[in-house]
Amino acid sequence: MTIKDNFKSFESLDKTLKLLDVSLEEMQQAINKGYRRYKTFKNGKFRWIEEPNDELKIIQQKILLYLQNNLECPTYCTAGFKGQNNIKNAEKHRNKREVLTMDISHYFPNTQEKYVRKIFSEFIGVDDNVLNLLVKITTFNGYLPTGAATSTILSCFVHKEIFDNIFKKMKSLDIDMTVYVDDITLSTHKHISNWVISHINNSLQSHGLFLKKSKIKRYGYKHAVVTGVHIAQSGKMSAPFKIGHSAICALCDKDLKQMSLTELRKIIVKISYIQQFNPLKMIKVKKQAIKQLKKLQKISANKNERI
């Protein structure tokens, strides 16, 4: 069975609308409402987020589910599919002599609409009406939007030919490779030569992508940090020190009862992440933070009712 055989539900406009449980008018309205574009700041730097409206978000979720159920996850891909995450990505690089991590610069904004159109066309081979709708639903201003549910899985297949070739080359060198969204990780029991980085960068450039030179990091056998996971020499995985440190600093600077809703959510998220590796860590603090969060949410809800 070919990929196109799996996408029979998209072969006509009527079937597509039925699959997505939406009328053509509703779909057009969702597309026309578009996205809310805003900046997020981290470590003094910002990036743009394109957040789809609620109606468009629902349609994208349905398309994502269909793609997940009808596409086979590439061996190196560790994002976009059910059960995949940053921790499983890091797990593939434990107990290695050398680990190399690198980021693709402006990955979604540099993933052009023409490649999305091409991959949809190859998958389903349908008339232009369906193809145009799918492209409009999953792209923004000619590229993949950062806030769309479909962007991660589509980016993997849009650039699959490049990633396949790189993976094949790495395998011939006895180098393990994973791709987690815009993060490429290599690991081996040998040594990774600098020309390997150049090879990957040159391969990416055929699709208008390139590596962030400042984000290329090489780790020895003692430890490594891969997609937000610290890997010790023993192979033990844990949350990076800076996550725990920032949580503790925040708790030292301000009592939970003095924190805002946003601050409490951040603390809870950080503790939850730490507990994925150590379930017994900071249990009491997390319970108190959740209790305080619920209290503030209730007060906020009551205020809104009075207004």
N, C-alpha and C positions, 0 to 999 in steps of 0.2 A: 504494500500500500504506500502511495506517495504522499507527500505533505498536502498536495491539492485535494486528495481524497478525503483527508481529515477536515477540510474546510468547505464541505458541500453546503453547509448552512449559510455561507456568505456568497453563494454563487448567483443570487438574485436579490434585488432590493426588498421584495416582499419577505423572503426568507430571513434576510438580515434584520429587518424590523421585528419580525416575529421572535427571532432568537433573543434580541435585546429587549423585547417586551416594551416597545415604544412606538409611537406613531411618527410619521415623517415630520409632522408639524412640531411635535414635542422635541424631536432630535434637532431640528433647525433652531428652535428657541434656545436649547441648551448650548448649541454651537455659537449662536449670536451673543448670548450672555458672556461667553468667553471666560477669561481668567482675571483674578486679582493679583497684580504684580507688586511685590514689595521686597525690601532688603532685610536680610538677617545678618547680624554681626557676631563674629567669633574671633577672639584673639586679635582684636583691632582691625580685622578685615571683614569685608562684607561680600555677600553673594545675593543674586536675585533669585526669588522664588516666584514661580508662576502657579498660583493655586486655582484649580478649576472651580466653577460654581457647583452647587450641590447636585443639580440635575446631570451635568456633564460628568461629575465624579461617579455617579451611579452607573452611567453607561460605560465609562472606562473600566470600572470594577468588573462588569459583566464581560467585557472584551478580554480583560486580564484573565479571568477564570477560564474562558474558552481557550485562550492561548496556552495556559498552563496545562489544560487537559488534552490538548492536541499537538503539542510540540514536545520533543524530547530534549531534556536539559543536556547541553554539551558537558563533557567530562570536566572541563576546567571552570565552568560557570558555577558560582556559589551564591547567586542572588537572582531574584525575580521569580523563582519557583518555590512552591510550598516545601517547608522543611529546611530551606537553605538560609543561612545567616552568617554574620561575621565570625562567630565563634567556630562554626564548622569549617569556614574558610581557613582560619588560623590553625585548626587541628591538623590540616594536611601538611603543615610545615614544621611539625614538632621533631625534636631530636635530629636536627640537621646541622652540618658543620657550618654552613653559610646560608644566610637568608637575605634576599634583596627585595625591597619594597619600592614601588614607584606609582605615581598618580598620573592619570591622563588629564591634561589641562582643559578646563571648561568642557567637560565631556558631553553633557546634554546640549548646551548651546551650540557646540561644534558638530553635533550630529544632525546633518541637514535633512530637510524634508524630502529631497529627491531620493535619498537612500531608503527612507521609510516607505515612500511610494513604491520603490523598486521591490522591496522585500514583501510588501503586501501583494503586489502584482504576481510575484513568483509563488507565493503561498497559495493564492486563491484563483488567480487568472480569470477575474470576472469583468463585467462591463465597467465603464468609467464612472457611472453613477454611484455604485457601491464603493469603488476604490476611492473616489473623491471624498465621500462621506467619512470613511475610515481614516483617511489622512487628516481631514479637518478635525475629527474627534481627538486624534492622538498627537497633534502637533500645534505649535504656537509660533506665529511670526516666522515660519520657515525652519523650525528646529524642534527638538523634543523638549517639552516643558519639564522643569525640575519637580513640580508638584503633582504630576499626573501618575496615576497608579500603573499605567501601561509603559511608562518610559524605560524602566529598568529592563524588563524582558525584551522590549523592542530593540533597545540599544545593543543587547547581546547578539541578536540575530541580524541586525543591520550591519554589524561589523564582524559577523561570524566567519566570513571567508578569511579575513585578516587574522583573527584570533586562532582559527584552525591551523593556518600556516605557521604562526608563531609557536603554537603548542606542539606541532609536529617537529619543528626545528629544536625546541627545548627537549623534547623526548629523545631525540637523537643524541643529545648532549648529556643525557641522564640528569636533566634538571626538571624538577616538578614545578608546574605552573598552575595558578588559579587566577580567575578574574572575578573580583567582587565589585560590581558597578564600575567605578572608574579607577579602582585599585588593582594593579597587577603585582602578584607576588611570585617570586622564584625561590627555590631552595634546592640544595644539593649536598651530598657528602664530600664534594670536591671543592672547586673554586669557580666562581662565575667571573669570566673575563669582561673587561669594559666594552669589548666589541659587541657583546650580547645586548647591552643597553642600546648601542647605536643601531643594531639590527632591528630591535623592537621599535625604536623611534622612527626609523626609515619605513618600516612596514605600516605604521599607523598613519604616516603622512599621506599615503595614497587615498585616505578618506578625510583628509584635512584635520587629522588629530596629531597631537604631539605630547611628549612627556614634560612634566614640570621638573626641571633640573634641580630646583631647590628641594624637591620632595623625594628625591632618590636617596634611599638609605640602605647601607650595607651592615649586616649584623654577623658577628662571629658565633662560635658555638656556645658562648656563655649565656646569652639571652637574645631575644628579639621582640619587637612589637609589631604585630601583624593585624591590620584592620581593627584597631582598638583592643587588642588582646595581648597581654604580656606572656611570653613563653620563656620559662626558666631553662637553665642548662639541663635540668632533670626531665624536662618535657612538661612540667606542670604549668597549667594555664591559669591566669588570674587577671583581674582588672588592672590596667596600668596604675602605677603609684599616683599619678597626678589626679586621677578621678577620686580616689579615696582622700587624698590630701585636700582637694578643693571642697569636698563635702565636710570634712572636719573643720577646715578654716571657716566655712560659712556658719557652722554650728557654734564655733567659738566667738565669731563676730556678733551673732544675733541669736537670741532665744527663739525657739519655735513659735512661741506666742506672739512674737513681734514681727514675724515674717509675713510677707504678702502671699497671695495665692500663687503667683508666678514663682516666688522663691521656694515655697513649699513643694510645688510640683517638681522643680529642679532637684531638690534634695531627695525626694522619693524616687525619681528616675535614676539618680546616681546610686542610691543604696540598692535599688532593685537590680541594677547591672552588676554591682559588686556581689550580690547574693546569688547570681547565676553560677559563680565559681565557689562561693562560700556561703551556703544557705543560712548559717548561724550568725553571720556578721550583722551587727547593728540592728537586730530584730526589734528591740525595745524602742529605739529612736524612730524607726520606720513606722511603728504602730502609733506613736505619739504624733508624728508628722501627718499621718493619714487622718487621725482624729481631729487635729487642728484644721486640716484642709476641709474636711466635711463641715466643721463648725463655721468656717468663713464662707463656704459655699451656701450654707443655709441662711446666714445673715444677708448675703448678697441677694439671694432669691427673694427673701422677705422684703428687702428694700425695693426691688423691681416691682413686686406686687403692689406695694403702696403707691408707687409712681403711676 
